[in-house]
Amino acid sequence: MRSHPISGPVPGLSLLIVMLLFLSGCTDEVRKSSISAFSAKLTAEEEMDRHDGSYHLAVVTGLEPEVDGRCRTWKFTYIDQGVLQGPRSLTVLVDEGGLAGSEPGDLEGKIPVMNWTVDSTSAYDRAVSDLVSEGAISGKTPVKVVYIYLLGNMEKDSGCHWFIGLILGSDSPLEVQYRIDGRTGEVLK
């Protein structure tokens, strides 16, 4: 049998190149995309369905927040105040790729998040539009999100509030905090 030199593309070479790019980190931009809180919520709820107990959502925290109210990862903290086991909590981490992990969490925030209908992106948009309408910034002012999280309403047990920390401007930056109703999107002063 006589061998012939390969004169065309090597079979499987494309797949090999793609895998090498993926492993080398050249596709980090794809793996590090940001998502909204609502986009991550379903995955967190599916994970919680696998655990025994009467857990309720107490805190949603955005990790590595972006300018549009999306984050690289969302941390959902659930509290179970069961009488037999005593209080316990579970933290679920979700990124664009899905479930990023779950582990015992802190017993932070004991007020349940209820009637949550406003996504992180909408809460961010509401805060920025309020700043623009008040004349505090223009539409071209640089804005950086320092933190974004959702808590159960501590004043009433019927809702939840987004807390968003922003740095405005770059020459002489100003830090502001906004509180947005998680049910209505209303700015709370």
LUMTI-780441 format. One record per residue: x, y, z of N, C-alpha, C, CB in turn; residue in one letter. Coordinates in steps of 0.001 Angstrom, whole numbers. Glycine has a CB too. Layout:
BEGIN
    n.px    n.py    n.pz   ca.px   ca.py   ca.pz    c.px    c.py    c.pz   cb.px   cb.py   cb.pz palo
       X       Y       Z       X       Y       Z       X       Y       Z       X       Y       Z    a
...
This chain:
BEGIN
    n.px    n.py    n.pz   ca.px   ca.py   ca.pz    c.px    c.py    c.pz   cb.px   cb.py   cb.pz palo
     842   -1164       0       0       0       0     889    1229       0    -959      -3    1207    m
     569    2124    -871    1336    3336   -1018     689    4481    -272    1495    3684   -2474    r
    1475    5287     437     879    6426    1146     944    7669     281    1593    6674    2491    s
     -53    8516     455    -128    9778    -293      27   10938     681   -1477    9891   -1078    h
     737   11972     265     833   13134    1145    -548   13776    1313    1850   14165     582    p
    -758   14355    2471   -2043   15020    2731   -2061   16322    1946   -2262   15285    4271    i
   -3067   16483    1125   -3110   17672     277   -4309   18559     595   -3146   17268   -1184    s
   -5051   18273    1595   -6209   19086    1970   -6187   19331    3461   -7531   18405    1551    g
   -7252   19877    3990   -7303   20122    5430   -7242   18811    6203   -8574   20895    5799    p
   -6555   18847    7308   -6423   17670    8156   -7739   17461    8893   -5235   17820    9159    v
   -8322   16247    8784   -9578   15995    9472   -9424   16217   10974  -10066   14571    9190    p
  -10391   16919   11556  -10374   17152   12997   -9501   18317   13428   -9917   15926   13690    g
   -8753   18921   12496   -7871   20024   12858   -8663   21230   13363   -7012   20425   11662    l
   -9797   21512   12737  -10624   22651   13181  -11077   22459   14611  -11847   22829   12267    s
  -11529   21259   14940  -11968   20966   16300  -10814   21123   17276  -12550   19551   16387    l
   -9636   20649   16898   -8455   20760   17747   -8113   22224   17999   -7261   20036   17107    l
   -8174   23054   16977   -7854   24481   17120   -8853   25149   18060   -7859   25188   15737    i
  -10131   24868   17883  -11160   25458   18746  -10929   25048   20196  -12573   25028   18286    v
  -10623   23773   20427  -10390   23303   21798   -9160   23960   22401  -10231   21780   21825    m
   -8095   24131   21620   -6894   24788   22125   -7166   26247   22458   -5762   24685   21107    l
   -7935   26934   21630   -8306   28320   21920   -9098   28407   23215   -9121   28913   20764    l
  -10041   27490   23375  -10867   27483   24579  -10003   27262   25819  -11953   26395   24482    f
   -9125   26288   25775   -8282   25973   26921   -7255   27061   27200   -7580   24656   26700    l
   -6830   27778   26174   -5825   28823   26371   -6410   30106   26923   -5127   29113   25076    s
   -7731   30206   26960   -8351   31406   27519   -8693   32450   26475   -7448   32011   28539    g
   -8473   32169   25202   -8788   33149   24163  -10279   33406   24054   -8253   32684   22829    c
  -11082   32560   24644  -12524   32768   24579  -13061   33282   25911  -13232   31470   24190    t
  -12201   33908   26742  -12633   34434   28038  -13801   35390   27907  -11485   35131   28727    d
  -13826   36183   26862  -14923   37132   26694  -16263   36416   26631  -14716   37966   25435    e
  -16296   35279   25974  -17539   34521   25894  -17893   33953   27263  -17422   33389   24853    v
  -16912   33401   27973  -17176   32776   29261  -17461   33804   30348  -16004   31912   29666    r
  -17052   35051   30187  -17214   36047   31228  -18314   37040   30912  -15924   36774   31445    k
  -19281   36682   30113  -20377   37581   29809  -21209   37820   31050  -21242   37023   28683    s
  -21840   38958   31099  -22657   39294   32257  -24128   38989   31976  -22478   40777   32634    s
  -24884   38792   33052  -26302   38448   32948  -27100   39269   33962  -26523   36923   33178    i
  -28391   39368   33725  -29259   40067   34668  -29660   39110   35790  -30518   40634   33950    s
  -30196   39675   36857  -30619   38854   38001  -31729   37892   37605  -31089   39745   39160    a
  -32701   38366   36806  -33795   37482   36378  -33268   36319   35536  -34845   38276   35577    f
  -32239   36572   34732  -31668   35506   33907  -31071   34404   34768  -30600   36070   32968    s
  -30559   34760   35933  -29935   33787   36830  -30933   33147   37798  -28826   34453   37614    a
  -32051   33809   38018  -33014   33386   39043  -33541   31961   38830  -34180   34351   39070    k
  -33898   31603   37633  -34463   30287   37363  -33473   29172   37714  -34874   30183   35894    l
  -32214   29370   37374  -31187   28374   37695  -31047   28221   39210  -29828   28772   37069    t
  -31073   29339   39927  -30974   29282   41394  -32173   28544   41985  -30880   30707   41990    a
  -33365   28820   41458  -34573   28151   41961  -34529   26641   41681  -35836   28772   41317    e
  -34025   26263   40517  -33901   24842   40185  -32944   24149   41159  -33408   24664   38727    e
  -31861   24814   41506  -30914   24251   42467  -31573   24102   43842  -29653   25139   42569    e
  -32354   25084   44250  -32996   25035   45568  -34055   23946   45644  -33622   26382   45900    m
  -34653   23590   44523  -35644   22509   44510  -35022   21169   44916  -36278   22389   43117    d
  -33709   21055   44835  -33011   19811   45181  -32719   19690   46682  -31708   19724   44403    r
  -33019   20735   47448  -32693   20750   48875  -33956   20654   49719  -31912   22021   49236    h
  -33865   19861   50787  -34969   19767   51730  -35009   21019   52592  -34840   18504   52609    d
  -36181   21387   53032  -36331   22537   53908  -37294   23545   53311  -34981   23190   54171    g
  -37601   24531   54087  -38511   25585   53631  -37727   26881   53466  -39695   25778   54630    s
  -36817   26854   52522  -35955   28004   52265  -36737   29138   51609  -34774   27596   51381    y
  -36382   30358   51981  -36905   31519   51258  -35729   32409   50855  -37939   32316   52133    h
  -35893   33060   49715  -34860   33944   49193  -34753   35162   50097  -35167   34365   47729    l
  -33536   35481   50539  -33336   36610   51442  -32450   37705   50842  -32731   36122   52735    a
  -31477   37330   50022  -30554   38315   49455  -30141   37867   48059  -29304   38504   50366    v
  -30103   38819   47124  -29550   38590   45794  -28439   39619   45629  -30656   38712   44648    v
  -27214   39150   45425  -26062   40044   45333  -25389   39873   43983  -25059   39776   46476    t
  -25148   40988   43310  -24422   40957   42043  -22931   41043   42290  -24875   42098   41127    g
  -22181   40127   41688  -20725   40136   41795  -20151   40618   40473  -20171   38724   42165    l
  -19177   41480   40525  -18578   42106   39344  -19649   42807   38504  -17834   41052   38491    e
  -20285   43830   39087  -21372   44517   38367  -20878   45284   37144  -22089   45474   39303    p
  -21731   45309   36144  -21471   46041   34907  -22282   47336   34916  -21821   45174   33658    e
  -22053   48170   33925  -22704   49469   33851  -24203   49375   33561  -22040   50303   32795    v
  -24693   48267   33106  -26097   48171   32716  -26979   47417   33711  -26191   47508   31388    d
  -26469   47117   34906  -27252   46371   35883  -27077   44869   35778  -28694   46708   35733    g
  -26254   44427   34855  -25927   43001   34742  -24662   42744   35553  -25733   42569   33236    r
  -24429   41482   35904  -23233   41106   36660  -22632   39845   36064  -23565   40894   38157    c
  -21364   39624   36347  -20693   38410   35881  -21272   37188   36581  -19172   38496   36126    r
  -21587   37337   37877  -22132   36248   38682  -23166   36827   39646  -21001   35496   39458    t
  -24206   36053   39917  -25218   36430   40916  -25162   35436   42058  -26652   36475   40291    w
  -25228   35961   43266  -25205   35152   44484  -26593   35246   45124  -24074   35637   45483    k
  -27267   34107   45219  -28599   34027   45820  -28455   33377   47192  -29596   33217   44910    f
  -28845   34071   48250  -28777   33516   49599  -30187   33192   50070  -28078   34504   50580    t
  -30380   31930   50417  -31669   31433   50892  -31551   31101   52375  -32128   30183   50075    y
  -32585   31411   53141  -32626   31155   54581  -33730   30149   54873  -32855   32473   55382    i
  -33415   29179   55715  -34411   28230   56219  -34437   28390   57732  -34078   26733   55794    d
  -35549   28876   58253  -35653   29068   59688  -36461   27945   60320  -36285   30422   60002    q
  -36184   26723   59863  -36863   25546   60383  -36631   25382   61877  -36400   24305   59648    g
  -37671   24981   62593  -37607   24856   64043  -36698   23707   64465  -39003   24653   64613    v
  -36760   22590   63773  -35997   21415   64183  -34497   21585   63977  -36475   20205   63424    l
  -34098   22082   62827  -32672   22208   62533  -32091   23526   63035  -32438   22083   61043    q
  -32901   24477   63349  -32422   25815   63650  -32183   26562   62353  -31135   25767   64499    g
  -31900   27842   62451  -31693   28612   61215  -30485   28112   60432  -31516   30095   61539    p
  -30621   28058   59132  -29515   27688   58253  -29713   28418   56934  -29438   26132   58039    r
  -28645   28503   56172  -28766   29180   54890  -27941   28460   53840  -28329   30645   55004    s
  -28272   28749   52595  -27586   28156   51465  -27370   29252   50429  -28393   26954   50870    l
  -26165   29300   49885  -25828   30275   48849  -25672   29551   47526  -24531   31055   49206    t
  -26312   30096   46495  -26231   29546   45146  -25599   30605   44253  -27645   29115   44609    v
  -24559   30232   43516  -23903   31145   42576  -24271   30747   41158  -22358   31135   42766    l
  -24668   31753   40359  -25071   31507   38983  -24353   32517   38087  -26627   31608   38819    v
  -23751   32005   37007  -23186   32893   35998  -23828   32562   34660  -21631   32759   35926    d
  -23336   33161   33584  -23960   32957   32284  -23979   31489   31863  -23242   33773   31241    e
  -23007   30741   32331  -22932   29323   31983  -23882   28453   32783  -21538   28831   32176    g
  -24563   29015   33762  -25494   28254   34596  -25026   28211   36032  -25659   26839   34063    g
  -25297   27110   36700  -24944   26947   38107  -23429   26965   38261  -25533   25634   38674    l
  -22929   27907   39068  -21492   28017   39283  -21098   27420   40633  -21050   29484   39201    a
  -22086   27039   41452  -21784   26404   42731  -22847   26697   43765  -20437   26858   43241    g
  -22853   25893   44827  -23714   26146   45968  -22979   25686   47211  -25091   25426   45822    s
  -23236   26369   48323  -22532   26074   49557  -23324   26641   50720  -21097   26648   49533    e
  -23030   26186   51941  -23683   26820   53088  -23357   28308   53067  -23229   26165   54438    p
  -24329   29130   53424  -24130   30571   53352  -24181   31222   54712  -25158   31193   52457    g
  -24073   32523   54715  -24208   33317   55939  -25683   33462   56258  -23530   34716   55792    d
  -25985   33745   57495  -27377   33990   57880  -27684   35477   57746  -27650   33504   59334    l
  -27316   36037   56592  -27561   37458   56361  -28976   37658   55841  -26532   38040   55366    e
  -29601   38736   56240  -30915   39089   55712  -31982   38075   56053  -30842   39249   54230    g
  -32758   38335   57050  -33767   37372   57462  -35154   37733   56961  -33783   37258   58957    k
  -35277   38792   56217  -36556   39200   55655  -36667   38580   54269  -36690   40765   55597    i
  -37732   37829   53975  -37823   37220   52650  -38014   38258   51542  -38966   36225   52620    p
  -37422   37968   50408  -37659   38767   49207  -39001   38293   48651  -36477   38615   48134    v
  -39970   39202   48606  -41314   38840   48139  -41748   39761   47012  -42331   38900   49297    m
  -42567   39235   46124  -43173   40020   45038  -42124   40712   44169  -44125   41064   45616    n
  -41049   40022   43867  -39951   40581   43074  -40340   40555   41606  -38627   39793   43308    w
  -40502   41734   40997  -40887   41826   39586  -39964   42716   38759  -42291   42342   39482    t
  -39063   43468   39384  -38186   44397   38678  -36792   43784   38578  -38135   45778   39399    v
  -36315   43587   37363  -34993   43002   37138  -33906   44023   37471  -34850   42517   35674    d
  -32684   43536   37627  -31543   44392   37941  -31304   45443   36859  -30293   43548   38126    s
  -31506   45083   35610  -31291   46031   34510  -32311   47162   34560  -31371   45312   33153    t
  -33540   46846   34879  -34591   47875   34991  -34339   48782   36193  -35985   47217   35111    s
  -33878   48205   37311  -33578   49011   38501  -32432   49976   38197  -33215   48100   39710    a
  -31416   49490   37508  -30295   50347   37126  -30782   51477   36208  -29186   49515   36424    y
  -31558   51124   35182  -32074   52134   34247  -32877   53198   34981  -32944   51474   33166    d
  -33671   52770   35952  -34504   53716   36712  -33634   54672   37519  -35467   52960   37652    r
  -32581   54162   38156  -31683   55013   38939  -30991   56042   38046  -30635   54157   39672    a
  -30464   55603   36911  -29754   56516   36018  -30716   57538   35411  -29040   55729   34904    v
  -31907   57102   34998  -32862   58069   34431  -33294   59085   35476  -34094   57344   33865    s
  -33367   58690   36747  -33694   59642   37807  -32578   60669   37968  -33937   58906   39138    d
  -31331   60218   37902  -30196   61143   37987  -30203   62136   36824  -28872   60363   38005    l
  -30520   61657   35624  -30566   62530   34449  -31718   63525   34584  -30718   61696   33149    v
  -32897   63060   34982  -34056   63959   35087  -33876   65003   36187  -35325   63151   35351    s
  -33120   64680   37231  -32834   65651   38290  -31711   66608   37901  -32468   64927   39578    e
  -31050   66355   36767  -29955   67204   36321  -28639   66908   37007  -30307   68627   36536    g
  -28556   65817   37759  -27317   65468   38456  -26239   65002   37483  -27583   64381   39497    a
  -26654   64378   36388  -25719   63932   35359  -26354   64157   33997  -25333   62434   35554    i
  -25511   64109   32967  -26030   64117   31609  -26006   62685   31095  -25201   65069   30682    s
  -26571   62472   29934  -26558   61138   29348  -25164   60659   28987  -27421   61113   28130    g
  -24183   61589   28991  -22803   61234   28621  -21874   61122   29825  -22247   62261   27658    k
  -22382   61318   31026  -21555   61232   32223  -21136   59783   32459  -22310   61789   33454    t
  -19839   59537   32677  -19417   58160   32985  -20046   57693   34306  -17861   58068   33067    p
  -20557   56474   34295  -21186   55885   35476  -20551   54526   35720  -22738   55758   35299    v
  -20192   54262   36960  -19642   52952   37338  -20511   52386   38454  -18134   53063   37794    k
  -20883   51110   38327  -21661   50445   39367  -20682   49851   40376  -22602   49338   38765    v
  -20820   50248   41636  -19961   49755   42702  -20559   48494   43317  -19755   50836   43779    v
  -21868   48515   43539  -22557   47339   44083  -24019   47366   43655  -22443   47293   45636    y
  -24614   46177   43675  -26037   46039   43389  -26524   44787   44123  -26314   45948   41830    i
  -27571   44966   44934  -28131   43825   45644  -29604   44060   45937  -27360   43563   46945    y
  -30314   42977   46174  -31751   42985   46445  -31983   42382   47821  -32544   42198   45348    l
  -32762   43094   48650  -33106   42616   49990  -34609   42636   50175  -32421   43470   51074    l
  -35087   41798   51089  -36483   41878   51488  -36736   43227   52149  -36856   40716   52442    g
  -37941   43747   52008  -38292   45040   52581  -38323   44937   54096  -39651   45531   52043    n
  -37440   45651   54756  -37355   45570   56208  -38480   46327   56910  -36025   46100   56668    m
  -39127   47239   56209  -40208   48022   56804  -41537   47280   56753  -40338   49360   56095    e
  -41739   46497   55731  -42962   45716   55545  -42551   44347   55038  -43961   46418   54550    k
  -43352   43334   55290  -42994   42042   54727  -43780   41770   53460  -43230   40931   55741    d
  -43812   42716   52569  -44584   42514   51344  -43793   42789   50077  -45796   43384   51363    s
  -42522   43051   50186  -41798   43403   48971  -40308   43235   49095  -42098   44801   48590    g
  -39584   44045   48320  -38135   43979   48294  -37604   45269   47690  -37641   42741   47497    c
  -36331   45529   47947  -35688   46737   47451  -34354   46416   46819  -35506   47747   48570    h
  -34079   47057   45675  -32763   47034   45071  -31949   48157   45700  -32842   47181   43515    w
  -30686   47895   46003  -29738   48905   46446  -28628   48936   45402  -29176   48600   47898    f
  -28393   50133   44851  -27407   50276   43782  -26461   51416   44144  -28099   50539   42404    i
  -25179   51112   44239  -24163   52123   44499  -23489   52496   43192  -23124   51620   45531    g
  -23447   53802   42915  -22895   54296   41656  -21809   55324   41914  -23998   54900   40783    l
  -20807   55345   41051  -19827   56426   41034  -20078   57194   39755  -18336   55891   41118    i
  -20302   58494   39895  -20648   59359   38763  -19471   60246   38407  -21885   60220   39084    l
  -19182   60340   37116  -18126   61211   36636  -16752   60608   36811  -18190   62523   37335    g
  -15758   61312   36257  -14389   60814   36365  -13431   61883   36902  -13907   60320   35005    s
  -13706   63164   36623  -12801   64221   37095  -12880   64370   38618  -13141   65565   36413    d
  -14050   64598   39130  -14273   64639   40583  -15468   63729   40868  -14530   66130   41108    s
  -15207   62433   40970  -16295   61463   41080  -17138   61649   42339  -15734   60067   41056    p
  -18401   61338   42180  -19368   61430   43268  -19999   60049   43438  -20461   62533   42983    l
  -20048   59560   44681  -20669   58266   44937  -22083   58484   45462  -19828   57434   45945    e
  -23046   57785   44862  -24441   57878   45292  -25007   56467   45466  -25290   58694   44263    v
  -26015   56367   46315  -26720   55097   46485  -28183   55319   46131  -26569   54546   47946    q
  -28729   54370   45397  -30143   54406   45051  -30835   53205   45662  -30343   54433   43519    y
  -32074   53425   46058  -32932   52337   46530  -34154   52337   45622  -33335   52509   48063    r
  -34383   51197   44988  -35467   51053   44015  -36405   49953   44512  -34910   50719   42577    i
  -37707   50234   44495  -38698   49235   44890  -38631   48063   43916  -40134   49849   44925    d
  -38441   46867   44424  -38305   45668   43595  -39599   45163   43007  -37696   44589   44386    g
  -40720   45787   43378  -42019   45417   42811  -42474   46411   41759  -43067   45315   43909    r
  -42241   47706   42023  -42796   48750   41160  -41766   49505   40343  -43552   49717   41983    t
  -40494   49463   40733  -39468   50224   40062  -39402   51663   40526  -39690   50181   38599    g
  -40194   52010   41541  -40223   53383   42070  -38926   53679   42804  -41436   53590   43016    e
  -38411   54915   42604  -37232   55363   43340  -37684   55707   44752  -36539   56596   42640    v
  -37000   55154   45736  -37341   55384   47145  -36289   56296   47749  -37434   54037   47941    l
  -36714   57327   48364  -35777   58317   48967  -35579   58042   50440  -36299   59762   48777    k
